[in-house]
Amino acid sequence: ILKSDTMEVELTANAIPTMWANESAEVTKYTVQLLSFKHIKDANYKITVSDGEHQVVLLSNNKPEVKALIDEKKEAINNAIVAVEAKTTPHPKNPNTKILFLQTLVVLQEGGAKRGEPTKYEPEDMAKATLTTSVPHEQQEVAATVATTPQTVVKSEGKTQLSPTPKGPGLASPDNSPPKAENLSPLNMSQSADKCVPIEQLTMYQRPTVKGRVVSKDTLREFAGRDGSTKKVFSIEIMDESCDMKATFWDKAVDKYYDLLEVNKTYTFSKIGLKMTNSKYNSTKCPYEMSVGDLSIIEVCDDMDAPKICFTFVGIDKLEEKINKNCDVIGIVQEVTGKNEIQLKNGKGSKEKRNVVLVDQSGKQVSLTLWDSLADELLESHASANDVVAIRSVRVGDYQGCSLNTTRSSIIQVNPELPEAAALKEWYSSGGDKATFTSVSSGGGGAGGGAAAPRKLIAEIETEGLGTDTKPSYFQLKCTIAYCSATADAGPEGKKRAWCYTANPETKKKVVAQGQGWMDESANKYMDTCQRRYISNLKFVDETGQIFMTVFDEDCAKLVGMSADELYELEGKQDQSEFKDVWNKTLFSQHIVKVRAKSERWEEKDRVKCTIVNMAPVNYAGENKALLE
């Protein structure tokens, strides 16, 4: 912010008329006087500016930097001389007027008196619009005829609609008969696709026409309204070549359009409302959400007009930075498991799933779970052929450090004609197939332990409140193993602390003994054998404290040097010394571990549970280099 107390900053001459007349897409800078401001909602303001002769209102259009400046200056910003960048766009409802959007605001000189006696700017075309209508005289006569014409009741597919009986000039059919019922479908072929606004260019001050491909469609839901009546709602997600967005249908619009909208079809949406999106319930990239009512118009587009699917790919090695977010990924299919069916926890049905392993040039691999109908999109044959797969809108989770899950709006393309796919295929065929891949959450020595995780001390977990937020905390520790709970003797009830669990070899889900075999209750599947997997509790220490943390199968197998099944056989021997020696050899070894800390409820108390995402022995050369830096 620049201040000048000795020199008066001059205003741009005729700034307001010039600003109004600028119909190009370019943003132009002007020096004007800020007379007043009015808060609308969130970071949206109406800001009145003057060039000394005319004044006009600018809309800030959700600019956080403008809100921060006004919050800081408050009323002191009134009458300040400011530099603004403005963009002019036609008004969506009235073509005879315009909207001026504020792009940037910089204070050049604070305070001072109001300059001149500016009046509200009203250009000639705007003044004429208030005196004469923009509708041609012939259309006015037709409209008047329709308004005074009796209406005919037409029934179509069990619904009653009102349609004017055409008697005016230019409206009657050749035989002067009422319109046919089949022409009254809520969906017609779109005639306005060329007037559509790209989704990424939408603003709160528009009533635009939007064209998009339906990529997902929610189930119809009913709920009780405030007046006790039953309300209906469903939502869809649409996308064009610039962005995607959510559209919600209410009440009568549900009855009108629910059975007609189809996934992968393209439509235009007009006479719609826009509101700020709630990221808790909306994972699309558009900051606005479409609200569709009974008066909204939806038209079918020709398949030739369907927008191409756009991708914004995130490399597999960067996925940890996107945990709890949606993103697009591309990779080589290295492994595809069989399809399984799991029972929902609430007991209401089941879901199909299939696990896929993807790799890319970063040398990392990630596990992707395909749900429901998408589980049939990739098969074992795609892994044997090492096909390239591009997936739009997958959810990045923190299961086993980092993993992917498809969503309702996910779209899968196999061997797409994209530059990224061609580059992947060329890399894999020219030697990438011989590379050794590590899990995306696995780190090496030195600073190791995974990406973007700060180094902490054990005492700082409590002092900094790590893991107490709604989202889990990720950090690294350099610590030493001091105790293994698996070596403890049985308690008073004759039970030992569990260090492994029995699992389904295919899904890794827990199974329970049943008769001579094992039952996977999640998939309702009986099997003859099971696989044991590590889930061990170890105590780690550093110079500031100690903490018990859970180590899972992959890292624990590397730590002890054998699988859980092999160690289980040693535990079954009468002499437990060999079993305990395996664990005791791990004591006093130093590791770099990446930790996930998350608050959970245990015996009516909140506690922070720490689990190890990955661990690796300390690379002392790397540690020394890090200390020098």
Secondary structure, 3 states (H helix, E strand, C coil): CCCCCCCCCCCCCCHHHHHHHCCCCCCEEEEEEEEEEEEEECCEEEEEEECCCEEEEEECCCCHHHHHHHHHHHHHHCCEEEEEEEEEEECCCCCCCEEEEEEEEEEEECCCCCCCCCEECCCHHHHHHHHCCCCCHHHHHHHHHHHCCCEEEEEECCEEEEEECCCCCCCCCCCCCCCCHHHHCCCEECCCHHHCCCHHHCCCCCCCCEEEEEEEECCCEEEECCCCCEEEEEEEEEECCCCEEEEEEECHHHHHHCCCCCCCCEEEEECCEEEECCCCCCCCCCCEEEEECCCCEEEECCHHHCCCCCCCECCHHHHHHHCCCEEEEEEEEEEECCCEEEECCCCCCEEEEEEEEEECCCCEEEEEEEEHHHHHCCCHHHHHCCCEEEEEEEEEECHHHCEEEEEEEEEEEECCCCHHHHHHHHHHHCCHHHCCCEECCCCCCCCCCCCCCCEECHHHHHHCCCCCCCCCEEEEEEEEEEEEHHHCCCCCCCCCCCCEEEECCCCCCECEEECCEEEECCCCEEECCCEEEEEEEEEEEECCEEEEEEEEHHHHHHHHCCCHHHHHHHHCCCCCHHHHHHHHCCCCCEEEEEEEEEEEEECCEEEEEEEEEEEEECCHHHHHHHHHC
